Amino acid sequence: MYLAPPNATHLNEDDNQSIQNLFTDRTMSNYIKVAALADVPVGGSKLVEVNRIRVALFNLDGAIHAIEDVCTHDGGPLVEGTIVDGYQVQCPRHGARFDIRTGAALSFPAFEPTNTYAVQIKDGEIWIEEPR
């Protein structure tokens, strides 16, 4: 059992919130705000650019995913592709498929994965891990 010394101060509700905000801000430090959640409807996509890197945002049943907007076969724009089987995007150029959740190449002619970025939603805004 721990007993606080008589001169110790106790945290009130505002102090707890301040400490939580510090933690949240620190974990968000490598994230960039890219869009409002309302900008990417369920089943939809949106193109954003961060540090000169094109990133496709996809909303799969309310979960936002971020992948580099590049087909690794020939550089095609994945954001313009069709979502198939609930979690795959099919490149509009030659039909290669990628797992939106992991970036894995699922069919030829692509065999290299595309990059993915961690996503956080805060106060109705989409934040992604900063691409490098």
DSSP file (Angstrom, degrees, kcal/mol; ACC not computed):
  #  RESIDUE AA STRUCTURE BP1 BP2  ACC     N-H-->O    O-->H-N    N-H-->O    O-->H-N    TCO  KAPPA ALPHA  PHI   PSI    X-CA   Y-CA   Z-CA
    1    1 A M              0   0    0      0, 0.0     2,-0.5     0, 0.0     0, 0.0   0.000 360.0 360.0 360.0 136.2    0.0    0.0    0.0
    2    2 A Y        -     0   0    0      2,-0.0     2,-0.5     0, 0.0     0, 0.0  -0.901 360.0-165.4-108.0 129.2    1.3    3.5   -0.9
    3    3 A L        -     0   0    0     -2,-0.5     0, 0.0     0, 0.0     0, 0.0  -0.963  19.7-131.1-112.5 126.5    0.6    6.5    1.2
    4    4 A A        -     0   0    0     -2,-0.5    -2,-0.0     1,-0.1     0, 0.0  -0.470  32.3-102.6 -71.4 144.2    1.2    9.9   -0.3
    5    5 A P    >   -     0   0    0      0, 0.0     3,-2.1     0, 0.0    -1,-0.1  -0.283  35.0-106.8 -63.1 156.3    3.2   12.3    1.8
    6    6 A P  T 3  S+     0   0    0      0, 0.0    -2,-0.1     0, 0.0     0, 0.0   0.776 119.0  51.1 -59.2 -28.2    1.1   15.0    3.6
    7    7 A N  T 3  S+     0   0    0      2,-0.1     2,-0.1     0, 0.0    -3,-0.0   0.390  84.3 118.2 -92.2   5.6    2.4   17.8    1.2
    8    8 A A    <   -     0   0    0     -3,-2.1     2,-0.3     1,-0.1    -4,-0.0  -0.407  58.6-135.7 -71.1 145.6    1.5   15.8   -2.0
    9    9 A T        -     0   0    0     -2,-0.1     2,-0.4     0, 0.0    -2,-0.1  -0.773  12.6-134.7-100.2 149.9   -1.0   17.3   -4.3
   10   10 A H        -     0   0    0     -2,-0.3     2,-0.3     1,-0.0     0, 0.0  -0.798  21.8-113.2-102.6 144.8   -3.7   15.3   -5.9
   11   11 A L        -     0   0    0     -2,-0.4     2,-0.1     4,-0.1    -1,-0.0  -0.576  28.8-154.0 -76.6 133.3   -4.5   15.5   -9.6
   12   12 A N     >  -     0   0    0     -2,-0.3     4,-2.1     1,-0.0     5,-0.2  -0.410  38.1 -88.3 -94.6-178.3   -7.9   16.9  -10.4
   13   13 A E  H  > S+     0   0    0      1,-0.2     4,-2.0     2,-0.2     5,-0.1   0.870 127.3  52.1 -60.6 -40.0   -9.9   16.2  -13.6
   14   14 A D  H  > S+     0   0    0      1,-0.2     4,-2.2     2,-0.2    -1,-0.2   0.882 108.5  51.1 -65.1 -38.3   -8.3   19.0  -15.5
   15   15 A D  H  > S+     0   0    0      2,-0.2     4,-2.3     1,-0.2    -2,-0.2   0.912 108.4  51.5 -65.1 -42.3   -4.8   17.8  -14.6
   16   16 A N  H  X S+     0   0    0     -4,-2.1     4,-2.3     1,-0.2    -1,-0.2   0.908 110.5  49.0 -59.9 -41.8   -5.6   14.3  -15.8
   17   17 A Q  H  X S+     0   0    0     -4,-2.0     4,-2.7     2,-0.2    -1,-0.2   0.897 109.7  52.0 -65.6 -40.2   -6.9   15.7  -19.1
   18   18 A S  H  X S+     0   0    0     -4,-2.2     4,-2.0     2,-0.2    -2,-0.2   0.905 110.6  47.6 -62.6 -41.8   -3.7   17.8  -19.5
   19   19 A I  H  X S+     0   0    0     -4,-2.3     4,-1.9     2,-0.2    -1,-0.2   0.914 112.2  49.5 -66.2 -42.2   -1.5   14.7  -18.9
   20   20 A Q  H  X S+     0   0    0     -4,-2.3     4,-2.7     1,-0.2    -2,-0.2   0.902 109.1  52.6 -63.5 -40.8   -3.6   12.7  -21.4
   21   21 A N  H  X S+     0   0    0     -4,-2.7     4,-3.0     1,-0.2     5,-0.2   0.887 106.6  53.2 -63.0 -38.6   -3.3   15.5  -24.0
   22   22 A L  H  X S+     0   0    0     -4,-2.0     4,-2.0     2,-0.2    -1,-0.2   0.929 111.2  46.2 -60.6 -44.3    0.5   15.5  -23.6
   23   23 A F  H  X S+     0   0    0     -4,-1.9     4,-2.2     2,-0.2    -2,-0.2   0.930 113.8  48.1 -64.1 -45.1    0.6   11.8  -24.3
   24   24 A T  H  X S+     0   0    0     -4,-2.7     4,-1.6     1,-0.2    -2,-0.2   0.931 111.6  49.3 -62.1 -46.3   -1.8   12.1  -27.3
   25   25 A D  H  < S+     0   0    0     -4,-3.0     4,-0.3     1,-0.2    -1,-0.2   0.871 110.4  51.9 -62.3 -35.9    0.2   14.9  -28.8
   26   26 A R  H >< S+     0   0    0     -4,-2.0     3,-1.1    -5,-0.2     4,-0.2   0.908 110.0  47.0 -67.9 -41.5    3.4   13.0  -28.4
   27   27 A T  H 3< S+     0   0    0     -4,-2.2     3,-0.4     1,-0.2    -1,-0.2   0.757 111.9  52.4 -72.2 -22.0    2.1    9.9  -30.1
   28   28 A M  T >< S+     0   0    0     -4,-1.6     3,-2.1    -5,-0.2    -1,-0.2   0.464  80.1  99.0 -87.9  -1.9    0.7   12.1  -32.9
   29   29 A S  T <  S+     0   0    0     -3,-1.1    -1,-0.2    -4,-0.3    -2,-0.1   0.761  84.4  45.5 -63.1 -26.3    4.1   13.8  -33.5
   30   30 A N  T 3  S+     0   0    0     -3,-0.4   100,-3.3    -4,-0.2     2,-0.3   0.176 100.9  92.1 -98.8  17.5    4.9   11.6  -36.5
   31   31 A Y  E <   -A  129   0A   0     -3,-2.1     2,-0.4    98,-0.3    98,-0.2  -0.835  60.5-152.0-114.3 150.0    1.5   12.0  -38.0
   32   32 A I  E     -A  128   0A   0     96,-2.8    96,-2.4    -2,-0.3     2,-0.4  -0.971  21.3-123.3-121.2 132.7    0.2   14.5  -40.5
   33   33 A K  E     +A  127   0A   0     -2,-0.4    94,-0.3    94,-0.2     3,-0.1  -0.640  39.4 164.7 -74.3 126.0   -3.4   15.7  -40.7
   34   34 A V  E     -     0   0A   0     92,-2.8     2,-0.3    -2,-0.4    93,-0.2   0.650  51.7 -13.2-119.4 -22.4   -4.5   14.9  -44.3
   35   35 A A  E     -A  126   0A   0     91,-1.2    91,-3.5    13,-0.1    -1,-0.4  -0.987  65.8 -92.0-169.2 165.8   -8.3   15.1  -44.5
   36   36 A A  E >   -A  125   0A   0     -2,-0.3     3,-1.9    89,-0.2     4,-0.3  -0.702  37.8-121.8 -85.8 146.6  -11.6   15.2  -42.7
   37   37 A L  G >  S+     0   0    0     87,-2.8     3,-1.5    -2,-0.3    88,-0.1   0.856 113.2  61.2 -56.6 -35.9  -13.2   11.9  -42.0
   38   38 A A  G 3  S+     0   0    0     86,-0.5    -1,-0.3     1,-0.3    87,-0.1   0.672  90.0  70.9 -66.9 -16.3  -16.3   13.1  -43.9
   39   39 A D  G <  S+     0   0    0     -3,-1.9    -1,-0.3     1,-0.2    -2,-0.2   0.632  96.2  53.7 -74.7 -13.7  -14.1   13.5  -47.1
   40   40 A V  S <  S-     0   0    0     -3,-1.5    -1,-0.2    -4,-0.3     3,-0.1  -0.809  80.4-160.9-125.5  89.8  -13.8    9.7  -47.5
   41   41 A P    >   -     0   0    0      0, 0.0     3,-2.8     0, 0.0    18,-0.4  -0.238  40.4 -75.8 -68.4 158.3  -17.2    8.1  -47.5
   42   42 A V  T 3  S+     0   0    0      1,-0.3    18,-0.2    18,-0.1     3,-0.1  -0.305 124.6  15.0 -53.4 129.9  -17.7    4.4  -46.8
   43   43 A G  T 3  S+     0   0    0     16,-2.8    -1,-0.3     1,-0.3    40,-0.2   0.445 112.8 106.8  81.7   0.6  -16.5    2.4  -49.9
   44   44 A G    <   -     0   0    0     -3,-2.8    15,-2.2    15,-0.2     2,-0.3  -0.425  53.5-148.2-106.6-179.6  -14.8    5.6  -51.3
   45   45 A S  E     -C   58   0B   0     13,-0.2     2,-0.3    -2,-0.1    13,-0.2  -0.935   4.3-163.2-143.4 164.4  -11.3    6.8  -51.7
   46   46 A K  E     -C   57   0B   0     11,-1.9    11,-3.2    -2,-0.3     2,-0.4  -0.980  16.6-133.6-151.7 139.3   -9.4   10.1  -51.7
   47   47 A L  E     +C   56   0B   0     -2,-0.3     2,-0.3     9,-0.2     9,-0.2  -0.815  28.2 171.4 -95.1 132.6   -6.0   11.2  -52.9
   48   48 A V  E     -C   55   0B   0      7,-2.6     7,-3.2    -2,-0.4     2,-0.4  -0.915  22.1-140.6-130.7 161.5   -3.8   13.3  -50.7
   49   49 A E  E     +C   54   0B   0     -2,-0.3     2,-0.4     5,-0.2     5,-0.2  -0.991  19.2 176.0-127.7 129.2   -0.2   14.3  -51.1
   50   50 A V  E >  S-C   53   0B   0      3,-2.6     3,-1.9    -2,-0.4    -2,-0.0  -0.994  74.0 -12.0-133.6 125.6    2.3   14.4  -48.2
   51   51 A N  T 3  S-     0   0    0     -2,-0.4    -1,-0.1     1,-0.3     3,-0.1   0.875 128.5 -56.3  52.4  40.7    6.0   15.3  -48.7
   52   52 A R  T 3  S+     0   0    0      1,-0.2     2,-0.5    -3,-0.0    -1,-0.3   0.633 113.3 122.4  67.1  15.8    5.6   14.9  -52.5
   53   53 A I  E <   -C   50   0B   0     -3,-1.9    -3,-2.6    78,-0.1     2,-0.4  -0.941  61.2-133.9-110.5 127.3    4.2   11.3  -52.0
   54   54 A R  E     -C   49   0B   0     -2,-0.5    15,-2.6    -5,-0.2     2,-0.4  -0.668  25.6-170.4 -80.1 127.6    0.8   10.5  -53.3
   55   55 A V  E     -CD  48  68B   0     -7,-3.2    -7,-2.6    -2,-0.4     2,-0.5  -0.980  13.0-147.3-124.8 130.2   -1.3    8.6  -50.7
   56   56 A A  E     -CD  47  67B   0     11,-3.3    11,-2.3    -2,-0.4     2,-0.5  -0.853  10.4-156.4 -97.0 125.1   -4.6    7.0  -51.4
   57   57 A L  E     -CD  46  66B   0    -11,-3.2   -11,-1.9    -2,-0.5     2,-0.4  -0.863  12.1-171.5 -98.2 134.2   -7.1    6.9  -48.5
   58   58 A F  E     -CD  45  65B   0      7,-2.6     7,-2.6    -2,-0.5     2,-0.7  -0.977  17.2-148.1-126.6 141.4   -9.7    4.2  -48.6
   59   59 A N  E     - D   0  64B   0    -15,-2.2   -16,-2.8    -2,-0.4     2,-0.8  -0.913  16.4-175.9-109.5 104.8  -12.7    3.7  -46.3
   60   60 A L  E >  S- D   0  63B   0      3,-2.8     3,-1.9    -2,-0.7   -18,-0.1  -0.867  74.8 -36.4-103.5 102.3  -13.5    0.0  -45.9
   61   61 A D  T 3  S-     0   0    0     -2,-0.8    -1,-0.2     1,-0.3     3,-0.1   0.854 125.5 -42.5  51.7  40.9  -16.7   -0.3  -43.8
   62   62 A G  T 3  S+     0   0    0      1,-0.3     2,-0.5   -21,-0.0    -1,-0.3   0.300 115.7 112.6  92.7  -9.4  -15.7    2.7  -41.7
   63   63 A A  E <   -D   60   0B   0     -3,-1.9    -3,-2.8     2,-0.0     2,-0.4  -0.866  59.8-141.7 -98.5 126.1  -12.0    1.8  -41.3
   64   64 A I  E     -D   59   0B   0     -2,-0.5     2,-0.3    -5,-0.2    -5,-0.2  -0.718  19.7-175.3 -90.7 134.4   -9.6    4.2  -43.0
   65   65 A H  E     -D   58   0B   0     -7,-2.6    -7,-2.6    -2,-0.4     2,-0.4  -0.949  10.4-154.6-126.6 147.4   -6.5    2.8  -44.7
   66   66 A A  E     +DE  57 117B   0     51,-0.7    51,-2.5    -2,-0.3     2,-0.3  -0.986  18.8 166.0-127.5 123.7   -3.7    4.7  -46.3
   67   67 A I  E     -DE  56 116B   0    -11,-2.3   -11,-3.3    -2,-0.4    49,-0.3  -0.952  46.5 -91.7-131.6 153.9   -1.5    3.2  -49.1
   68   68 A E  E     -D   55   0B   0     47,-3.1     2,-2.4    -2,-0.3   -13,-0.3  -0.447  40.6-123.3 -63.2 135.0    1.0    4.8  -51.5
   69   69 A D  S    S+     0   0    0    -15,-2.6     2,-0.4    -2,-0.1    -1,-0.1  -0.373  75.2 104.1 -82.9  62.8   -0.9    5.6  -54.6
   70   70 A V        -     0   0    0     -2,-2.4     2,-0.5     7,-0.2     6,-0.1  -0.951  64.4-139.6-148.6 124.5    1.3    3.6  -56.9
   71   71 A C     >  -     0   0    0      5,-2.1     4,-2.9    -2,-0.4     5,-0.2  -0.717  20.7-143.7 -74.6 125.9    0.9    0.3  -58.7
   72   72 A T  T  4 S+     0   0    0     -2,-0.5    -1,-0.1    40,-0.3    39,-0.1   0.547  93.4  66.0 -74.0  -5.0    4.3   -1.3  -58.3
   73   73 A H  T  4 S-     0   0    0     37,-0.1    -1,-0.2    39,-0.1    35,-0.0   0.941 132.9 -18.8 -77.3 -52.3    4.0   -2.8  -61.8
   74   74 A D  T  4 S-     0   0    0     -3,-0.2    -2,-0.2     2,-0.0    -1,-0.0   0.236  94.5 -93.3-145.3  18.1    4.0    0.5  -63.8
   75   75 A G     <  +     0   0    0     -4,-2.9    -3,-0.1     1,-0.2     3,-0.0   0.641  63.5 167.6  82.0  14.5    3.1    3.4  -61.4
   76   76 A G        -     0   0    0     -5,-0.2    -5,-2.1     1,-0.1     2,-0.8  -0.209  44.9-101.1 -61.6 153.5   -0.6    3.4  -62.1
   77   77 A P    >   -     0   0    0      0, 0.0     3,-1.2     0, 0.0    -7,-0.2  -0.673  30.9-169.3 -81.6 106.1   -2.9    5.5  -59.7
   78   78 A L  G >  S+     0   0    0     -2,-0.8     3,-2.2     1,-0.3    12,-0.1   0.804  81.6  69.3 -66.3 -29.5   -4.5    3.1  -57.3
   79   79 A V  G 3  S+     0   0    0      1,-0.3    -1,-0.3    10,-0.1   -34,-0.1   0.766  98.7  52.3 -61.6 -22.9   -6.9    5.7  -56.0
   80   80 A E  G <  S+     0   0    0     -3,-1.2    -1,-0.3     2,-0.1    -2,-0.2   0.448  94.8 101.9 -89.4  -1.2   -8.6    5.5  -59.4
   81   81 A G  S <  S-     0   0    0     -3,-2.2     2,-0.4    -4,-0.2    10,-0.2  -0.155  77.7-101.6 -78.1 174.8   -8.9    1.7  -59.2
   82   82 A T  E     -F   90   0C   0      8,-1.3     8,-2.7    -2,-0.0     2,-0.6  -0.802  26.0-127.3 -98.5 136.9  -11.9   -0.4  -58.3
   83   83 A I  E     +F   89   0C   0     -2,-0.4     2,-0.3     6,-0.2     6,-0.2  -0.750  36.9 179.6 -82.5 124.3  -12.4   -1.9  -54.8
   84   84 A V  E >>  +F   88   0C   0      4,-2.6     4,-2.2    -2,-0.6     3,-1.0  -0.910  55.8  11.5-126.7 153.9  -13.1   -5.6  -55.2
   85   85 A D  T 34 S-     0   0    0     -2,-0.3    -1,-0.1     1,-0.3     4,-0.1   0.731 117.9 -78.2  52.1  26.4  -13.7   -8.4  -52.7
   86   86 A G  T 34 S+     0   0    0      2,-0.2    -1,-0.3     1,-0.2   -43,-0.1   0.120 127.5  36.7  81.4 -23.2  -14.2   -5.8  -50.0
   87   87 A Y  T <4 S+     0   0    0     -3,-1.0    13,-2.7    -2,-0.1    14,-0.5   0.309  93.4  89.6-146.4   8.8  -10.5   -5.1  -49.3
   88   88 A Q  E  <  -FG  84  99C   0     -4,-2.2    -4,-2.6    11,-0.2     2,-0.5  -0.863  54.5-151.2-113.1 147.0   -8.6   -5.1  -52.6
   89   89 A V  E     -FG  83  98C   0      9,-2.4     9,-2.0    -2,-0.4     2,-0.6  -0.971  11.8-147.8-114.1 133.0   -8.0   -2.3  -55.1
   90   90 A Q  E     -FG  82  97C   0     -8,-2.7    -8,-1.3    -2,-0.5     7,-0.2  -0.879  21.8-120.1-102.3 122.7   -7.6   -3.2  -58.7
   91   91 A C     >  -     0   0    0      5,-3.3     4,-1.3    -2,-0.6   -13,-0.1  -0.354  15.1-138.5 -60.7 134.3   -5.2   -1.0  -60.7
   92   92 A P  T  4 S+     0   0    0      0, 0.0    -1,-0.1     0, 0.0   -14,-0.1   0.662  93.7  56.2 -71.7 -14.1   -7.1    0.7  -63.6
   93   93 A R  T  4 S-     0   0    0      3,-0.1    -2,-0.0     1,-0.1    -3,-0.0   0.972 130.1  -6.8 -83.2 -58.2   -4.2    0.1  -66.0
   94   94 A H  T  4 S-     0   0    0      2,-0.1    -1,-0.1     0, 0.0    -3,-0.0   0.335  93.9-106.1-127.6   5.4   -3.4   -3.6  -66.1
   95   95 A G     <  +     0   0    0     -4,-1.3    13,-0.0     1,-0.2   -14,-0.0   0.524  57.6 158.1  87.4   5.1   -5.6   -5.1  -63.4
   96   96 A A        -     0   0    0     -6,-0.1    -5,-3.3     1,-0.1     2,-0.4  -0.359  31.5-141.1 -60.4 144.9   -3.0   -5.8  -60.7
   97   97 A R  E     -G   90   0C   0     10,-0.3     9,-3.4    -7,-0.2    10,-1.1  -0.885  16.8-170.0-114.7 144.4   -4.6   -6.1  -57.3
   98   98 A F  E     -GH  89 105C   0     -9,-2.0    -9,-2.4    -2,-0.4     2,-0.7  -0.972  29.8-115.5-130.0 144.4   -3.3   -4.9  -53.9
   99   99 A D  E  >  -G   88   0C   0      5,-2.5     4,-3.2    -2,-0.4     3,-0.3  -0.716  22.3-153.7 -76.6 116.7   -4.6   -5.5  -50.4
  100  100 A I  T  4 S+     0   0    0    -13,-2.7    -1,-0.2    -2,-0.7   -12,-0.1   0.813  91.9  52.5 -62.7 -30.9   -5.7   -2.1  -49.2
  101  101 A R  T  4 S+     0   0    0    -14,-0.5    -1,-0.2     1,-0.1   -35,-0.1   0.826 128.5  14.2 -76.0 -32.8   -5.0   -3.1  -45.5
  102  102 A T  T  4 S-     0   0    0     -3,-0.3    -2,-0.2     2,-0.1    14,-0.1   0.574  91.3-123.1-120.8 -15.8   -1.4   -4.3  -46.0
  103  103 A G     <  +     0   0    0     -4,-3.2    11,-2.6     1,-0.3    -3,-0.1   0.415  56.2 155.3  83.1  -2.4   -0.2   -3.1  -49.4
  104  104 A A        -     0   0    0      9,-0.2    -5,-2.5    -5,-0.2     2,-0.5  -0.304  48.4-120.3 -62.6 138.2    0.5   -6.6  -50.5
  105  105 A A  B     -H   98   0C   0     -7,-0.2    -7,-0.2     6,-0.2    -1,-0.1  -0.693  32.2-179.9 -76.2 127.2    0.5   -7.3  -54.2
  106  106 A L        +     0   0    0     -9,-3.4     2,-0.3    -2,-0.5    -8,-0.2   0.605  57.2  20.9-108.3 -16.5   -2.1  -10.0  -54.8
  107  107 A S  S >  S-     0   0    0    -10,-1.1     3,-1.0     3,-0.1   -10,-0.3  -0.996  84.4 -63.1-153.1 156.1   -2.0  -10.6  -58.5
  108  108 A F  T 3  S+     0   0    0     -2,-0.3     3,-0.1     1,-0.3   -11,-0.1  -0.404 101.8  44.7 -71.4 153.0    0.2  -10.2  -61.6
  109  109 A P  T 3  S+     0   0    0      0, 0.0    -1,-0.3     0, 0.0     2,-0.3  -0.986 115.3  59.9 -85.9  -2.7    1.5   -8.2  -63.3
  110  110 A A    <   +     0   0    0     -3,-1.0   -13,-0.2     1,-0.1   -37,-0.1  -0.639  46.5 160.4 -84.3 142.7    2.5   -6.6  -59.9
  111  111 A F        +     0   0    0     -2,-0.3    -6,-0.2   -39,-0.1    -1,-0.1   0.407  54.4  80.4-134.8  -7.8    4.5   -8.7  -57.5
  112  112 A E  S    S-     0   0    0     -8,-0.1   -40,-0.3     1,-0.0   -39,-0.1  -0.826  79.8-120.3 -98.9 140.4    6.0   -6.0  -55.2
  113  113 A P        -     0   0    0      0, 0.0     2,-0.3     0, 0.0    -9,-0.2  -0.312  20.4-126.5 -71.5 161.7    3.9   -4.5  -52.4
  114  114 A T        -     0   0    0    -11,-2.6   -43,-0.1     1,-0.1   -45,-0.0  -0.774  36.5 -92.1-101.7 156.6    3.0   -0.8  -52.2
  115  115 A N        -     0   0    0     -2,-0.3   -47,-3.1   -45,-0.1     2,-0.3  -0.322  37.7-157.9 -69.3 148.3    3.8    1.2  -49.0
  116  116 A T  E     -E   67   0B   0    -49,-0.3     2,-0.4   -14,-0.1   -49,-0.2  -0.869   1.7-150.2-121.1 159.8    1.2    1.5  -46.3
  117  117 A Y  E     -E   66   0B   0    -51,-2.5   -51,-0.7    -2,-0.3    13,-0.0  -0.994  22.9-110.8-134.1 137.4    0.9    4.2  -43.6
  118  118 A A        -     0   0    0     -2,-0.4    11,-2.6   -53,-0.1     2,-0.4  -0.331  35.2-149.4 -63.8 146.9   -0.6    3.9  -40.1
  119  119 A V  E     -B  128   0A   0      9,-0.2     2,-0.4   -55,-0.1     9,-0.2  -0.945  15.7-175.9-123.7 140.3   -3.8    5.9  -39.7
  120  120 A Q  E     -B  127   0A   0      7,-2.8     7,-2.9    -2,-0.4     2,-0.5  -0.994  14.0-149.2-131.1 142.8   -5.3    7.6  -36.6
  121  121 A I  E     +B  126   0A   0     -2,-0.4     2,-0.4     5,-0.2     5,-0.2  -0.949  21.7 171.6-110.7 127.3   -8.6    9.4  -36.4
  122  122 A K  E >   -B  125   0A   0      3,-2.3     3,-1.4    -2,-0.5    -2,-0.0  -0.967  66.2 -18.8-141.1 121.9   -8.9   12.3  -34.0
  123  123 A D  T 3  S-     0   0    0     -2,-0.4     3,-0.1     1,-0.3    -1,-0.1   0.866 127.3 -49.9  52.6  42.8  -11.8   14.7  -33.6
  124  124 A G  T 3  S+     0   0    0      1,-0.2   -87,-2.8   -88,-0.1   -86,-0.5   0.634 115.4 114.5  76.0  13.8  -13.2   13.8  -37.0
  125  125 A E  E <   -AB  36 122A   0     -3,-1.4    -3,-2.3   -89,-0.3     2,-0.5  -0.907  62.7-129.4-119.5 147.2   -9.9   14.2  -38.8
  126  126 A I  E     -AB  35 121A   0    -91,-3.5   -92,-2.8    -2,-0.4   -91,-1.2  -0.834  24.5-176.0 -97.1 126.3   -7.7   11.7  -40.6
  127  127 A W  E     -AB  33 120A   0     -7,-2.9    -7,-2.8    -2,-0.5     2,-0.3  -0.966   5.0-165.4-118.9 135.7   -4.0   11.7  -39.6
  128  128 A I  E     -AB  32 119A   0    -96,-2.4   -96,-2.8    -2,-0.4    -9,-0.2  -0.905  33.3 -93.3-121.5 153.7   -1.5    9.4  -41.3
  129  129 A E  E     -A   31   0A   0    -11,-2.6   -98,-0.3    -2,-0.3  -101,-0.0  -0.385  57.8 -97.9 -56.5 133.8    2.0    8.4  -40.4
  130  130 A E        -     0   0    0   -100,-3.3    -1,-0.1     1,-0.1     2,-0.1  -0.402  37.8-129.5 -64.2 120.3    4.4   10.8  -42.1
  131  131 A P              0   0    0      0, 0.0    -1,-0.1     0, 0.0   -78,-0.1  -0.407 360.0 360.0 -67.9 145.6    5.7    9.3  -45.4
  132  132 A R              0   0    0     -2,-0.1    -2,-0.1     0, 0.0   -81,-0.0   0.336 360.0 360.0-125.8 360.0    9.5    9.4  -45.8
